[in-house]
Amino acid sequence: PKCGLTPDSLFTDEVIELAMKIVNNHVSDLLNDFGKNLSKSSKNGSVKFKSGSKIKKDPVDPIISKLDNLELQIYDCCHKEAKISPSLKMEGGYCPFCGEMQDGD
């Protein structure tokens, strides 16, 4: 957003990786529960099923913001809001939504 180019996607590699870990962990839970339920239901039947070891989950570390002191900026060009660094708010810069140049405060 600082260069004035509007991105195709606002999802960073870090966000996509975190989302994939959360999805994989949910699927692991579902499969572990399915195996446990299947082994319980097959105890009295002619076909026996014993679930093996549980599928391990990926560690999910939260994404920590690198800037704690962001300020709200309302862009006149497209009337949208974004949180930006105080120095960028004073200097001015490009709108992260449409790429139009904005003067500082």
Buried (B, 14 or more C-beta within 10 A) or exposed (E): BEEBEBEEEEEEEEEEEBEEBEEBBEEBEEEBEEBEEEBEEBEEEEEEEEBEEEBEBBEEEEEEEEEEEBBEBEBEEEEEEBEBBEEBBEEEBBBBBEBEEBEEE
